[in-house]
Amino acid sequence: MTHRHVSLIRSRYFKFQMTTIETKDRMKDRSERASLLMVGDGDTVELSVSQQTVLNAYDIVDYWKPMSKLSIEHARSHPPTAMYTTLLKWIASFLVAACVSVISVFVTGCTELLDGARYKAFSPMLSDHPESKGFGFLTWLCVTMSSVVICCGSAGLVYYHPPAGGSGLPHVISFLNGVVVKGMLTTRTLLVKIGSCVLCNSCGIPVGAEAPMIHLGAIVGARIGAWTHFDRFRNDKDTRDFATLGAACGISAAFGAPIGGMLYIMEEVSSHWDHRGTWRMFFSTMITHLVKAVIFNALLSLLGYEALGGLSNHTTILFEDKERNNPIKWTATIPAATVGLVGGVLAAAFTKLNISIQKWRKQVIFPSPRRKFLEPVIVTAIYVTLAVIVPLMLPCEPMSLQGGLTGNQSSVQVTRVVVRVCNDQSYSPLSTISLASSYQAIRNLMSRETQSFLPSSALFVYLLLYGFGACYTAGTGIASGLLVPCIIIGATYGRLLGQTLTALTSLGDSWLDPGVFAIFGAGAFIGGVTRLTFSLTVIMVELCGDLHVLLPMIVAILTARWVCDTLHRTMLYHAYIELDIIPYLPAKIPFMESQVHTARDVMCMKLLTLNVTETHTKLKSVLQTSHNNFPVLNTDGSFLGCISRSDILKVLKHGRDLTSWEEYQSCSPEDPTQSPDQPLEDCLNNGKYSLHNITNLSPWTVQASTSASMTYALFRNMGLRHLIVLDGGDLVGIITRKDFLMH
């Protein structure tokens, strides 16, 4: 043996030793970080055993259909009729939009009726009659008990079916990211959430119905295949696409903003955007807005408020300036930036405080169903009590100051001016907004040419009362949202800044109006809490119907986002996702941005593989694990493809090899998440099964030398569940989303 051969053998031996050491070190690092989870801001948190159990309980959706030999042969022999499938998708999209419109009309109408009946019950005690003046025990009892009873109904429904609680928006974001939260897309959740949302929005506490409408729309979209005869849409990909479409319809119905609804889903909610469905989504949001407007017009015409056939914008929640068309100067961007600066600071403080409250609530309140039921009831009693008592401490204002307020208001949306504890010629400004519904409070705050209607002292007290109330109420068990409270908080501080500026300056510009500043403040505060930009700008412009506020609105929203990103990195709904230990994949992970790391550093090397011809015992043994996808190897050890857990159950249930597409479709496996110790004796076959016909021959793969950033972009943007790692043509590992999050 020559010296050259000895050197070559020695170099290969040392290379093998170093590879073995690196592999052991990598496996050791993986075991050490098995209890760590990466959160959205790039930090890692250590998970307890119970939290790891919660993390492992979530099911992950794979949006790509497997391409097996049987499915390929079936597709070739039965070519799909593209025109028929496209027509069915358009019909299904129309049905989703119509259903969401009807649900929105029902929620809005029932909320208004219930809130009006509640106000009518205690309004005599707030009138200007001598015998009812002053504050008494009966007034407090009537106002508070009416709210508490309604809130008990809302909390009771969620107590009956917990998945219907909360806004539901974090769960929708997680689902469109590929994670299924148990019970979030069922028909029972839809019905319970509608009832709870109507009740909690009628009891006078700082909540909104907009985020629940997004959840309701997603449920309608996801269930359209089960409610109709569209069997071809009963798969993960179409369920995801229609859920995305339904969520956009929910935004359109809630805000009356069809364009903004679609952009909101693109910017915030959906992680994987299929541009082929953009046109259908735009059509659906338009249909949603149209159907809701037609239904409202028909109802109002029956009541004699307007003529049949109109398309009035009664469904919007913000003040619409119909009579004035005053252009705004470029100098308005300076005060708009100031509003955005203050809004960013307030939004960061609001987010941080609410997350702290939610962490405490997860540890103390939510573990007990009784506490989870009682918390919103107690909060309602305290908040309504303060809303009744605190206005007594502020002076009344002359009735002449509110005379111009109702000039631009619709005849069916008359603003409540409360004259409690005042004489015949005065009213209580704080009671007017604190005892009003959310929509009426927004219209009062954004009213123009009413500088003296709401004094600065009343606005400051209301900002503290409503702000802290909304901060604590957000995240409770009832089906409520946070978007409308954010609008009210932003409009309150915006109007307060506007009144301060108009008092300090002598400018006579028509745009220098507290109502305009209230619009800027609403956009800035929402932008700080949700970190939305272009979609929020479009929604705000659609809501107020004034294109002149576009440029200052952009300045206010961008300034608020920059400030809030500096003070607090995590947006509110993503923080909720982290608190629920949901394996959500953020837009970027700092570890994956480095070009030093590769797919080999991320992958899992402990593989459980199957041969293309496998025994019954081996197939049954792999079902004892928690894995859902298994690599399949050829007889020579080369990689063939992957087989899912459900397909293994099908072949076991069939009892022999699956040789045709009809046999494959006729096999209905048991629940893939069934307990592994359940017997499968009805399909005993001690021989071997051929998996070649049902193996997915086109799984997503990546080379081990591919950079981690490219690997992560491929995994997230394509909505994958598993990613096979190859070294040349050899199988070396597999990547799941938890492998990314453990770094």
N, C-alpha and C positions, 0 to 999 in steps of 0.2 A: 504493500500500500504506500503510495507516494505521500510526501509531505503536504502536497496540495490537497489530496483527498482528505487527509486528517484535518487540515484546517477547515475545509468545507463542512465536514461532519461536525466539528466542534462549533462552528458558527451557527449551523442549523440547530444544534442542541441548545445553545445559549438563547437563540431566538425563541425556541419552543418554551424554554424555562421562563423567559421574560413575558411571553404571551400568557402563560399559565398564571404567573404572579399577577399580571394586570387583570386577568379575568377574575381571580379570587378577590383582588382588591375592589373590583367593580361590584361584585356580588356582595362583598362586605359593606360597601357604601350603600347599596340598595337596601340591605337589611337594616342598616342604621337609620336610614331616612324613611323607613316603612311607616313610622308613626308621625311623619311630618307632611304638611299639606301646604302648597303654595297658594297664597291668597292674591286677590286682584291687584294689590299695589306692589307686588314683588316680594313681600315678606313671607316667612314661613311660620306656621303655628303648629304646635305639637298636639296631636289628637289623643284623646283618651280611648280606652277600649270600647266604651259605649259609642263614642263619636265615630270610631272606625267601623263599627257595626252599622251605624246610620249611613255612612259613606258607601259601604259595600251593598246596601239594600237598594240603592237606586238602579234602575234599569236604563241601559243605554240603547239608543235607536240607531240603526244603520240605514241610511237613506238610499243606499244603492242596492238594487235588486241583484241577487246572485245569478250568474250565468253558468248553469250546469249543462251537461250534454243533453239532458232531456228537455230543458227549456229552450236551448238553441234549436233542436230538431223540431219542437212544437212551433217555434216562431217561424221557421222556414216553411213548414207545411201549412201554417195558418197565419199568413201575413196580416198584420193589423190594419184595419181601415182607419187611416189617420183622420179623415174628415168626420167620421162618426164619433171617434174619441174626442176630437176637438169640440164638436157640437155638444157632447155630454158635459164637457168641462165648462163650457159657457153657460149651459142650463144650470149646472150645479152652482156656479158662481153667482148667478142671478138669485137662486133660492137662498144661498147664504146671506146675500145682501138684504133680501126681503125679510128674512127671519130676524136678522139683527135689527132692522128698522122697527119691526113690530115690537121686539123686546125693549128697545129704547123708548118707544112711545109709551109702552106699558109702565116702564120704570119711572119715566118723567111724569106721566099723568098721575099715577098713583101717589108719587111723592108730593106733587103739588096739591092734590086733593086731601091727602092726609095732613100735610102741613097747614093747609088752609082751614081744615076742620079743627085742628089743634089751636090755631090762632083765634078762630072764631069762638072757641070755648072760653078763652081767658081774656079776649079783647074788651068785654064790658068792664072788667076790672082795671083796664088801662085807659079808659075813656076820660073825657073831661067833665063828666057829670059830678056834681058836688058830692053825692053820696058815695062815689067810688074813688074819689081822690085819695092820695096817700098810699102808703105801703102797709099792707097788713098780712097777717098770717094766711088768710084765705087766698090772697094773690099768689104768694110764694107756693102754697100747697097746690093750687090749680096748675100753675106753670110747670113746676118741677115734677109733679106726679104724672102729668100727661106725657112728659118726655121720658120719665123712667119706665112707665108702662110700655111705651113703644119700643124703647131700647131693650127691655126684657124679651119682647118678641123676637127682635133681631138676634140677640145673643142666644136665645133658646133654640132658634133654627140651626145656628152654627154648632151649638152643643150637641144637637142631634146628628149633624153631619160635619165634622171638623174640616174636611178638605175645602169646604165652601167659605171658610173664614179668610180674613185679610183681603188685601187688594187683588191678589192673584197674579199681578204683573210680574213679580220675580219668578214665579213658576212658569209663566208663559215664555219669558226670556230663556229660562233653563231648558224648556221643551224644544224651542227652536234652536237651541245650542246642541241638542242631542240627548238630553237627560229627561226621563219621564218621572214625574212626581206622582206617586200613587193616588188615584182618585181625583185627579185634577181635571180630567176630560170626560167625566161621566154625565149622564142625563140627570141624575140625582143632584150632582153638584150644581148643574145649571139651574134647576128649580129652586133649590135652597138658597143659592146666592142671589137670585132675583128677589125672593122674599126678604132676606136679611138686608139687602141693599136698599130696598124701598123703605123699610122700617127705620134703619139707622139714619138715613138721610132726612127723615121726617121728625126726628126728635130734638132738633135744635143744637146738636153738637158739631164741632168743626171737622166734618168729613165730606167726602165727595163721592160721586158715582162714576167718575170717568175711568179710573183704573179697573174697577170691576167690570165695566162695559168692555174693556179690552179682553179680559178673561172670558166673559160671556161670548164675545164674538169668536174667540179662538175655539171654544167648546163647540159652537154651532158649526164652524168650519171643519173641525176634526170629526164630528159625528155625522156629517152629511152623507157619508157612505153607508153608515149603519141605519140612518133614518129613511133612506130611499133605496131604490133598486139598482144603484150604481155600484155593483159589486166590484168592478174593475178599479175603483178608487179605495178599496179596503186594503191598503198597503202603507208601509211607513212613509214612503216618499210623498204620495198624494195626501196622506193625512197631514204631513208637515206643511205642504204647500197650501192646502185649504185652511189649515189653522192660521197660517201667516195671513192669508187673505181675510179671514174672519176677524183677526185682530185689527187689521187696517179698517175694516168696516166699523168696528167698535169705536175707534177714534173718530171716524167720520160722523157716526151717529151722536157721539157724546158732545163734540165741539161744533158740529156743523161745518167741518173743514175737510172736504174730500181730498184735496191735494196734500194738505198737511198730514192727514192720516196715513197716506201712502209713504210720504217722506219720513214720518216718525218710525214706521216699521223698518224702513231701510237703514236709518241712522242708529237706532237704539235696540230694537227688539230682536230682529232677525240676524243671526250669525252667518247664515249661508243664504245668499240671495240668488235666485234663479231668474235671470232676466227674461226668460221665455214667458213668465207669468206676470210681468209688469203691466202689460196692456189689460189683461183680465182683472188685475187688482184695481187699476184705475177705473175701469168700467164698474166694478163692484162698489167702490167707494162713492162713485157718482150716483149709482142706483140707490144706495143706502140713504144718501142725503135727499134724493128726489122722493123716494117713497115716504120717508118721515115727514117731509114738507107737505106732501099731498095729504097724508093722514091728518096732520095738524090743521091744514086748511079746511078739510071736510068737517072736523070737529068744531072749529071756530065758526064756520058758516052755519052749522046747526044751532050754535048758541047765539048767532046774530052779531058776532063781532066783526066779521069781514065777509066779502063776497066770495062765492065759490069759484074756484079756478085760479086763485092767486098763489104765488110762491113766496110768501113772506118769510122772513128769517126769524120766526119766533123760537126756533130750536136753538139758536145761539145763546150763550150765557152772558156775554159781555155787552156793555152799553154800545149801542150803534148810533153814531151821530148822523142823522139823516138830513138835517136842515142846513148845516154849515159845511163849507168846503174851503177851509183856510189852509193855504200852503205853509209849510214849516221851513224856516231859514236854515242854512248850513250851520249857523251858530248854535242850533239846538243840539248838535252832537256833543258839545261841551257839558251842559247839564245832564245829558243822557249818560255820558261817561261817569259823571258823579253818581247818578242813580245806580249805575252798574257797579261801581266801586262799593257803595254801601250795601247793595244787594248781595254781592259776593261775600262780604264779611258776615252778613246776617245768615246767608245760606250755609256757609261753612259752620257757623255756630249751631244753627238748627240741625244740620246733618250730624255733627259730632254728638250733640246732646241726645238726639233721637236714637242713634246707634247705642249709646251708653244705656239708655232706658231699655232698649230692646234686648241687650245682653242680660240685663237684670231680669227682664220679663221672662226670658228663656229659662233662667235658672230658678226663679221663684214662682211665677204665675202659671206658665204653661204646663209644667208637670202635673198640676192638679186641675182636672176638668171643672171642678166647682169654682176655683179661683178664676179660671179663664172665663167662666160665665159671669161671675160677679164683678169683675174688674170694669168692663164698659158700663155696667149699670151704676156703679159707684161714681165713676168719672162723669157720667151724665148728670147725676144728682148734684155733684159739686160744681160743675161748669154752669149749669142752668141757674143754680142758686146765685153764683157770682154775677151772671148776666142780668139777674133781676135786682140784686142789691147794689152793685157798684154804680150803676147810673144814678142812684139816689144821691151820691156824693158830689155830682157835678151839677152846675147851674143849667137852667133852661135857656133856650134861645127864642127870640121873637118869631112868630109864625111867618112873618113876611120874608124871612131869609130862605124859606124853602119854596116860595111861590113859583119860581121858575124851574123847579126840579122836574116836574111831571110833564113839561112841555114836549120833551122828546121821547117820552115813554109810551109804550103801546097801551091801548085802552084796556087790554086784558092783563097787563102786568103793572098795575098801579102800585107805586111805592108806598110801603106802610110808614106813615109818620106818627110816631108814638108821642102822645101828649100826657103821658103819665106824670103825676106829681107836679104838673104845671098848670098855670091859669089858662083861661080861655084863649089867650092870644100868644101862647108859647108852646114849645115842644121840647122833648128830650132827645138830643142828637145821639147820645150813646145808646139809648134804648132803641132808637130807630134802626141802627145797624146790628146791635147785639141780639135783638129779638126777631130780626128778619131772617128769611131763608137765605141760603148761600147765594142764590142767583140775584135776589133783590139787594143784598148787601153789595155785590159786585157792581150792579147798576148804579147804586148810590155813590159808591166810591169813584166810579169812572164818569160820573155826570160832569158836563162842562158848563162853564159860566155859572157855577154855584160855589164860588170861593168861600162864602161864609156859611154854607149849609152845615158843614161838619167842622167845628172848631178844632184847632190843633190839639187842645187838651183832650178832647174826646177821642181823636185819632190815636194819640199816644197811649192812652189807657186801653183802647181797643186793641192796639198792636200787641201790648203785653198780655192782655187777657186771652185774645184769640191765638196769638203765637204760641204761648206756653200750652194752651189747651190742645191745639193741633199737633204740637210736638209730642205730647204724651199720648194722645189718642191714636196717632198713626202707629200701626203695628198691633193693635188690640185684636181680639178674636172675631169681632164683627166684620161683615163684608163691606169694607169702606176703602176709599182711595185717598190720595194726598194731593192730587193735581189741583182741585178746586181750592182747598185750604192754602196751597202755595200761591194761587192767583190772588186770593183775598189778602194774605200777608203782604205780598209784593205791592198790591194796589194801595194798601193802607200806608205803608212807609213811603211809597212813591207820591201819594197825594200829600202826605205830611211834608215831604221835602219841597214839593211844588208850592204849597201854601207858604212855606218859610221863604222860598226864593221870591215869590211875588210880593211878599211883605217887605223884603229887603231891597228890592229893585223898583224902579219907576218905569220900566219898559212897558210900552203899550201894545206889544205884539199879541195877536190873537192866539198864537200857539202856546204862549206862556200861560197855560191853564193847568190847575191842579189835576183835572181829569186826564189830561194828556200825560202828565207825570205818573199818574196811577197806572196807565197802560205800560209805560216804560218800566215801572217798578215790578209789575206782574211778570213781564217777560224776563227781566233780570233775575228775579228770585227763582223762578222755575228753571232758568238756565243754570243757575248755581247749584240747585239741588239735583237736577237730573243730568246736567252737563250736555244738554241738547243745544244745537246751534241753528243750522239752516231749517230743519223741520219745525222747530219752535217759532222761528221768525215767520214762516209761512202761516202757521196756525194762528199766531197773534194777529197778523194782518187780516186773515180771513174772518177772525172773530170780531174785530172792531170795524172792518169794512172801510178803512181809511189808508190808502196807499201813501199818503204824505208822511206817515210815521215810520215808513220802512227803514230809511237810513239811520235815524236815531235809535230805532229798535235794535238794529244789528249792532250798533256801537254798545248799547247797554247790555245786550246778551253776551257779546264777546268779552267785554270788560268783566262782567260778573263771573264768567267761566274761568278766565285767567286768574282772577283773585281767588276763587274757590279752589282751583287746582293747586295753587300755591299753599293755601292754608290747610286743605284737607284733600288728599288724593283720591279717596274712594267715593264714588257716587252712592247715593242712598240705597237704591234697589240692588246694586251689586253687593253692598254690605249685607243686605238681607239674605242674599244667596249664600254668602260666606257663613253667616250665622246658622243657616240650615244645613251646612256641611254638604252642599250640592257640588258635585265635581264639574263645575262650570269652567270652560276654557275661555280665558279672556283674550282680547285682541292681540296681546303680546305678553311674553314671559321673558324677563331679563336674561335668564340663563340661556334661552333659545336664541337670543339676539347675537351671542358671541359666535364668531366664525371658527373658534378653536374646537368647539364640541361638534360631534357628529351623531348620526343615528345610533351608532354602536354604543355611545355613552348613555343613551336614553332607553334602549330596548331592554326587554326582559329575556334572559337567556335560558330560563327554566321552562322549557317547552314540553307540552304534552301532545305528542304527535300520534297520528294513526296511519296505518298502512292502507293502501288502496284496496286490499282484501283483508278484512279484519274479523276476528272471532266475536261471538256474542258476548262472551265474558268480558273482553276488553271494551267493547262498546258500552256495556252496562257499567263498567267500572269508571269510565270517564264521566258518566252522568252523576257520579258521587261528588264531583268537584263543582265549583262555582263558575267554571269557565263556560263561555257561550260560543266559542269558535275554536276549531281544532285544525291545525295544518295536516294535510294528507300527503304522504310520500309514495312515490312509485316503488316498484319492486327493486329497482337499482339504487334506492335511497335518494333520488332527486326529488325536488319539490314539484308537486302536481297542482295543488290548490288548497282550498279550505272547505270545511263542512260545518254547518251550524248545529247547535244543540237540538233545535226543533227537527232538523232533517234526520238526525240520529234516532230520535224518538219515532219518527215516521217509519223508518226502515225496521225498527224493532217491533213496532205495532203491526206492521204488515207481515212480518214473520219470514220474509224472503226478499230476494233482490227486487228492486223497483226497476222495471224495464220499459215502462211507458209513462207518458205524461198524465194519462188518465188515472193510472194507479197512484201516481205521486199526489195528484190533486184530491183523490178520494180518501187518502190517509189523513185523518185529523188527529194530530198528536195531542197528548195531554198537555196541560200547562207546562211550558219549559221550565218554570220555576218550581215545579212540584218537588216535594221532599224526596231526596235520593233513596230513602229506604222504602219507598212505595214499591210493591212488587210489580213486575212486568211479566208474570208467569204465562199470560195469555199469548205471548209471542216468543215462547222458548224455541230456540233453534241452536243446537250445540255446534252446528257447522259454521261456515264462514259467510260473511256478507261482502258483496262487491260494492264499494262506495264510488266507483268511477262515474256512474250515471248521474249521481246527485251531488257530486263535488263541484263547488264553485271554481271554475277554471280561470276566472279573470279577477282575482282579488287584487286590491291595491298593494303595490310593492314599492320598496325603496332600497337602494344600495346602502350597505353599512357605512360607506365613506361619505354619504350625503351629509351636508351640514345640518346641524340641529335646527337652524332657522328655516331652511327650506323644508325640512321634514315637518316641522310644526305648522308652517303655512299650508302645506298639502293636506295635513290631517284635519285642520280646523276649517279651511275654506271648502273642502269637499264633503264635510260632514261625515267623517269616517268613524267607525267603531273599532276597527282593528287595522293595523298596518303591518304587513309582513316585511321583514328585513332580510335581504339576501346579500351574500358575499359572492359575487359572480352569479352562479346559478344555484349555490348551496344555501339552504335555509340556516340562518344563524340566530334569529330572534323574532320577536313580535312586539309591537307597541300598541298600548291602549291609552286612553286619556289619563288614566291614573298614573301612568309612567311619566307623563309630562308634569302633572301636578305634584308629584313627589320630589321634583327637583326644586 
